[in-house]
Amino acid sequence: MAKSKNNKKGSSVKKLSLLTLILTFLIFAWYIASDRITPNTDQARVKGLVLSVAPLVNGYVTKVNVSLHSKVKKGDTLFMIDRKPYEIAVAVSETNLEKVSQSINAGVSSIKSAVAKLNKAKVKLDRATKNWERTQKVITQNKGALSQADKDRSEASYLEAIEQVASSQAGLEKQRAALGPTDANNPDTKAVLNQLEKAQWDLTHTAIVAPSDGIIESFNVEIGYFAAAGRSLVSLISNNNIWVQANLKENNISNIKTGNEVDLIFDIEPGKIFKGKIKSISYGVSTDRTNTGGLPRITSSQGWLRDPQRFPVIIEIEDEEIKKKLRQGSQAEIVVYTGKNLILNALASLRIYILSKLSYVR
């Protein structure tokens, strides 16, 4: 009787052991298959753009329109820099432009005067030429009709008229060369117009505006603060572009392709599953202390077995509403569906569903 009970007990232990072995094998097989067909990870974080807001001109801050964690829209004025020095610079440039315009007008008048002088010299030359031609004709026809003095006076008047025309022509060319173009191509006009444009540009940029919709961070500015051009005043977390970076193991990404469907869960919305898709996969990470090329750094955990190298996988979030709630650095858990394997996809979907419910008690 006791022997029969021992046999039954031994048989039950064997069955239980066999069942445990089979179950362990199935779980192990599922783990290996899912690692490649439906890879998942909890090493995922919300990422976005952090914009450094810096003035383009120097000056003291005269107005502050934001505070820490203020929500702003693109184009909103965040700060104002003292406008007075830049208004003066614009006024000076406008005055210089007027001076150049007056100088050009004076030059135009001088050219008109030189043209008139040249025309007068040409008229005189025309008369002297005709008189000299008549003198030569008379001398040819009647050698004793004119004295040598009359001939010399006619010739001198003709040569003097030629010299006056040449002198007037040279004077006109000199005036034109000194004046240059009288339109916007005039070098002096170009110089003062550039100066005026720069002064107006500086004045415009005394208003520091938000380059994007977002949230103000790293705020430490008050009225009277001296803002230096190019030096950041605040950081702006842009909410125009937000994504999830999942650090997947190298053997996870073997089947992943751009456009694959992704399920995501976030601690900020427990119990809910959100949809996404693979946008890109990194082709390199930094593996040493130097990071000359700016490659992303991935920290690997050290254990008994070597942890495979991880690579950033960028996931686009499709739900626009959850984007408004997410904060940069928020943790996420994801699962990627790389194919149409019904069993593995169903198991992966069940797993992420259970995890979404467990996020209530994390």
Backbone hydrogen bonds, N-H to C=O, Kabsch-Sander energy under -0.5 kcal/mol:
donor,donor_aa,acceptor,acceptor_aa,energy
5,K,1,M,-1.9
6,N,2,A,-2.3
7,N,3,K,-2.2
8,K,4,S,-2.2
9,K,5,K,-2.7
10,G,6,N,-2.7
11,S,7,N,-2.4
12,S,8,K,-2.3
13,V,9,K,-2.1
14,K,10,G,-2.3
15,K,11,S,-2.5
16,L,12,S,-2.7
17,S,13,V,-2.8
18,L,14,K,-3.0
19,L,15,K,-3.0
20,T,16,L,-2.7
21,L,17,S,-2.5
22,I,18,L,-2.8
23,L,19,L,-2.9
24,T,20,T,-2.7
25,F,21,L,-2.4
26,L,22,I,-2.7
27,I,23,L,-2.7
28,F,24,T,-2.5
29,A,25,F,-2.9
30,W,26,L,-2.9
31,Y,27,I,-2.6
32,I,28,F,-2.3
33,A,29,A,-2.6
34,S,30,W,-3.2
35,D,31,Y,-1.7
36,R,32,I,-0.5
36,R,33,A,-1.3
37,I,33,A,-2.8
38,T,34,S,-1.1
41,T,334,I,-1.7
44,A,42,D,-1.5
44,A,332,A,-0.8
45,R,245,Q,-2.0
46,V,330,S,-2.6
47,K,243,W,-3.6
49,L,241,N,-0.9
51,L,49,L,-0.6
51,L,236,L,-3.2
53,V,51,L,-0.7
53,V,234,V,-2.5
54,A,52,S,-0.7
56,L,205,H,-0.5
59,G,227,A,-1.8
61,V,225,Y,-3.0
62,T,80,M,-3.1
63,K,80,M,-1.3
65,N,78,L,-2.9
66,V,78,L,-0.5
69,H,216,I,-2.2
70,S,67,S,-2.0
72,V,70,S,-0.5
72,V,214,G,-2.6
75,G,210,A,-2.8
76,D,73,K,-2.3
78,L,76,D,-0.6
78,L,208,I,-3.2
79,F,208,I,-1.4
80,M,63,K,-2.1
81,I,206,T,-2.8
82,D,60,Y,-2.6
86,Y,83,R,-0.6
87,E,83,R,-2.4
88,I,84,K,-2.3
89,A,85,P,-1.7
90,V,86,Y,-1.8
91,A,87,E,-2.3
92,V,88,I,-2.6
93,S,89,A,-2.0
94,E,90,V,-2.4
95,T,91,A,-2.2
96,N,92,V,-2.5
97,L,93,S,-2.0
98,E,94,E,-1.9
99,K,95,T,-2.3
100,V,96,N,-2.3
101,S,97,L,-2.3
102,Q,98,E,-2.5
103,S,99,K,-2.6
104,I,100,V,-2.6
105,N,101,S,-2.4
106,A,102,Q,-2.6
107,G,103,S,-2.3
108,V,104,I,-2.6
109,S,105,N,-2.3
110,S,106,A,-2.3
111,I,107,G,-2.2
112,K,108,V,-2.3
113,S,109,S,-2.3
114,A,110,S,-2.4
115,V,111,I,-2.6
116,A,112,K,-2.3
117,K,113,S,-2.2
118,L,114,A,-2.3
119,N,115,V,-2.6
120,K,116,A,-2.3
121,A,117,K,-2.2
122,K,118,L,-2.3
123,V,119,N,-2.2
124,K,120,K,-2.2
125,L,121,A,-2.4
126,D,122,K,-2.4
127,R,123,V,-2.1
128,A,124,K,-2.6
129,T,125,L,-2.7
130,K,126,D,-2.1
131,N,127,R,-2.5
132,W,128,A,-2.3
133,E,129,T,-2.4
134,R,130,K,-2.3
135,T,131,N,-2.4
136,Q,132,W,-2.4
137,K,133,E,-1.9
138,V,134,R,-2.6
139,I,135,T,-2.3
140,T,136,Q,-1.9
141,Q,137,K,-2.4
142,N,138,V,-3.3
145,A,142,N,-1.9
151,K,147,S,-2.0
152,D,148,Q,-2.5
153,R,149,A,-2.4
154,S,150,D,-2.1
155,E,151,K,-2.4
156,A,152,D,-2.6
157,S,153,R,-2.3
158,Y,154,S,-1.9
159,L,155,E,-2.5
160,E,156,A,-2.5
161,A,157,S,-1.9
162,I,158,Y,-1.9
163,E,159,L,-2.1
164,Q,160,E,-2.3
165,V,161,A,-2.0
166,A,162,I,-2.1
167,S,163,E,-2.7
168,S,164,Q,-2.7
169,Q,165,V,-2.5
170,A,166,A,-2.3
171,G,167,S,-2.3
172,L,168,S,-2.2
173,E,169,Q,-2.2
174,K,170,A,-2.3
175,Q,171,G,-2.0
176,R,172,L,-2.3
177,A,173,E,-2.5
178,A,174,K,-2.2
179,L,175,Q,-2.1
180,G,176,R,-2.7
186,N,183,D,-1.8
190,K,186,N,-3.0
191,A,187,P,-2.4
192,V,188,D,-2.2
193,L,189,T,-2.4
194,N,190,K,-2.5
195,Q,191,A,-2.1
196,L,192,V,-2.6
197,E,193,L,-2.7
198,K,194,N,-2.5
199,A,195,Q,-2.2
200,Q,196,L,-2.5
201,W,197,E,-2.4
202,D,198,K,-2.6
203,L,199,A,-2.2
204,T,200,Q,-2.4
205,H,201,W,-1.8
206,T,203,L,-1.4
207,A,204,T,-1.2
208,I,79,F,-2.5
208,I,206,T,-0.7
209,V,207,A,-0.7
210,A,76,D,-2.4
214,G,72,V,-2.1
215,I,237,I,-2.0
216,I,70,S,-2.3
217,E,235,S,-3.4
220,N,233,L,-0.5
224,G,61,V,-2.8
225,Y,222,E,-2.0
227,A,59,G,-3.1
227,A,225,Y,-0.7
228,A,226,F,-0.5
230,G,55,P,-3.0
231,R,228,A,-2.2
232,S,230,G,-0.5
233,L,53,V,-3.1
234,V,53,V,-1.2
235,S,217,E,-2.5
236,L,51,L,-3.3
237,I,215,I,-2.9
237,I,235,S,-0.6
238,S,49,L,-2.3
238,S,236,L,-0.9
239,N,213,D,-1.6
240,N,213,D,-0.5
243,W,47,K,-2.4
244,V,315,I,-2.2
245,Q,45,R,-2.9
246,A,244,V,-0.7
246,A,313,V,-2.8
247,N,43,Q,-3.0
247,N,245,Q,-0.5
248,L,246,A,-1.1
248,L,311,F,-1.9
250,E,309,Q,-2.1
252,N,249,K,-1.4
253,I,249,K,-1.3
255,N,252,N,-0.7
259,G,278,I,-2.3
260,N,257,K,-2.0
261,E,337,Y,-0.7
262,V,276,G,-2.6
263,D,335,V,-2.4
264,L,274,F,-2.9
265,I,333,E,-2.1
267,D,331,Q,-0.9
269,E,266,F,-1.2
271,G,356,S,-2.0
272,K,269,E,-1.4
274,F,264,L,-3.2
276,G,262,V,-2.1
277,K,316,E,-1.7
278,I,260,N,-2.1
279,K,314,I,-3.0
280,S,314,I,-1.4
282,S,312,P,-2.7
286,S,296,P,-2.7
294,G,291,N,-1.5
298,I,286,S,-0.6
300,S,298,I,-0.6
303,G,301,S,-0.5
311,F,248,L,-2.8
313,V,246,A,-2.5
314,I,280,S,-2.4
315,I,244,V,-3.0
316,E,277,K,-2.8
317,I,242,I,-0.5
318,E,275,K,-2.0
319,D,275,K,-0.7
320,E,318,E,-0.7
323,K,319,D,-0.9
324,K,320,E,-0.9
324,K,321,E,-0.7
325,K,321,E,-0.6
325,K,322,I,-0.9
326,L,322,I,-1.8
329,G,46,V,-2.8
330,S,327,R,-2.3
332,A,44,A,-2.3
333,E,265,I,-1.9
334,I,41,T,-2.3
335,V,263,D,-1.9
336,V,39,P,-2.9
337,Y,261,E,-2.7
338,T,37,I,-2.0
338,T,336,V,-0.8
342,L,340,K,-1.0
345,N,341,N,-2.8
346,A,342,L,-2.1
347,L,343,I,-2.5
348,A,344,L,-2.5
349,S,345,N,-2.4
350,L,346,A,-2.5
351,R,347,L,-2.4
352,I,348,A,-2.4
353,Y,349,S,-1.7
354,I,350,L,-2.5
355,L,351,R,-2.4
356,S,352,I,-1.9
357,K,353,Y,-1.5
358,L,354,I,-2.1
359,S,355,L,-1.1
360,Y,357,K,-1.5
361,V,358,L,-1.5
362,R,359,S,-0.6
